[in-house]
């Protein structure tokens, strides 16, 4: 029987009415398997290949929605993605007369109340909204979700390897505990291609034996052009902006810079160029600080703009699967820090069947150009960096302990320990470790013992009752930005937020007139003084394989026809700098440059190993200046032989607990990468630093295999 014939008649009618000529490959495969089994499935297919329908067509055909209770829970990392998918799922469910409800902070209160009165159909939710329900109204969890049959997790790669992912694993485990029977999970992703990651994904869903991967390997043609315009961190070169304008003025285009400030700079300056030459004015910025209504307008305009061209400068808010219609080109300004991110972004263009994806990559700095090239070459090799999964997420455990105790309004220690022991997210944390952390939380008055039960203590009340409790990531303090009573957006407090400074926001330049720190409001006016706005961006970690590929490119003679002439010349100059070294094996050899007594060691390894290496050198009082951009360690204080001896010493990355303890005591902010890590005993903070911020095992392996080569 064909996949189409396996579907229910209302779903077949939906397909006929949509005038689909055929089912997509991922849909053909998933329909036959999901309908015939109760396994978990991970559907892997490129962007715009029909993954959402691949999950929902068979699920909707299979489930009896006349039975009471919510039957399908769709979990997404973004509210915007929920709002987008709601329209697609609702359109599909109209054929079955199945209600679909959005449940998040911005969703309709009336729709939520109707669902509570009559739990049925499908609910679309974020992990944070689910967490809020567990904490504040746990009876709603039982009432709504005790008869779930399917959970659909969209963009699962956005969760994998992060605290949000561990949090979601815990929530899935807690949902399963309240469910009458075992529900099945269907997870969707566009960026998993490594078989090693399949194991992590299967473990994530909690049942490796009954989890299957369905992957569509249909290739997507991609046209790439790389251009190099040397610039500064403060401002993009005018020549780059003019070239970018010329290339994209007659297209529908998404531009991805690597920081919110640069997003705004691009939108403002392209709009200024367009105004001068009489071009269109559809230049927008899209990121989390832009007002929600403005973001939604931009998305609506793009999706419905069949005749008008547009340009949206954006952060990762448009990296995931929000449907904004057909985009002709994607532009990346400077290197992405991960290949997974590059794949997501490239996939936003050429969504029509048979159309190629078009990528323009602009680099403003030589090492960024090299990293961009390395990411692109690895992408061509179908390599995606492995996900680093923290096996002992003590910090997420703190959060979930607080959540369980708050939601239960009092629970015995033995019951709390049992709850954690049965939660697959914490399967590698021992009962003794959990008990140790609970006792510490009691000591700092996050918990209080009342008879035989634990309740939330005085200090804990302030934490669990705060609106930011439900998330695993720190939310910076945002100030509302308004001009003459009209809200423009929000900005996190930063050194640039000062009166009379100019800022970029919503594709315009504004001058700050007043800051009210009590009400967290900023009053602005359109800027007229021509003063350049400043912006700040955060660097992300880069994987070892990307850096290794950068070295491989430097020592090869391969020419790349997709680089423009300036980019080719820049790569040639970089190669020339390293031509003084005689390389035989780029996997283990690393250069040590001696230039007039100043030593520069180029590690060409990942950010976490570099951080670990710097920590070890600091602990030995070796004065070095480190730059993660080019993986360089520079010193004026040592002879070549001394530095070679130190770096080659296999004990360099051992005996580190004492060093990490001292680091936490002297620099308590080091643990701030983890929102909940600061509430752990110091011994567990040390373990958290070791597992998540540094990489001692990787550093030890790196040093053990390292062969340092010097210039003549």
Secondary structure, DSSP 8 states (H G I E B T S, - for coil): --HHHHS-HHHHHHHHHTT-SS--HHHHHHHHHHHH---EEEEE--TTSSHHHHHHHHHHHH--TTSSEEEEEEE-S-HHHHHHHHHHHHHHHTTTT--EEEESTTS-HHHHHHHHHS-EEEEEE-HHHHHHHHHH-HHHHHHHHTT--EEEESSGGGTTTSHHHHHHHHHHHHHHHHSSS--EEEEEESS---HHHHHHHHHHTT-GGGEEEEE------EEEEEEE----SSS--HHHHHHHHHHHTTSEEEEE-SSHHHHHHHHHHHHHHHHHHT----EEEESTTB-HHHHHHHHHHHHH-SSS-EEEEE-GGGTSS-----B-EEEEES--S-HHHHHHHHTTB--STT--EEEEEEESSHHHHHHHHHHHHHHHTT--------S--HHHHHHHHHHHHHHHTSEEHHHHHHHHHT-GGGTTS-HHHHHHHHHHHHHTTSEEEETTEEEE-HHHHHHHTSGGGG-SS----EEEEEETTEEEEEEE--TT--TT-EEEETTEEEEEEEEETTTTEEEEEE--S--------------HHHHHHHHHHHT-----TTB-HHHHHHHHHHHHHHTTS--S-TTTEEEEEEETTEEEEE----HHHHHHHHHHHHHTT---EEETTTTEEEESS--HHHHHHHHH-GGGGSS-HHHHHHHHHH-GGGGGGSTTGGGS-HHHHHHHIIIII--HHHHHHHHHH-EEEE--
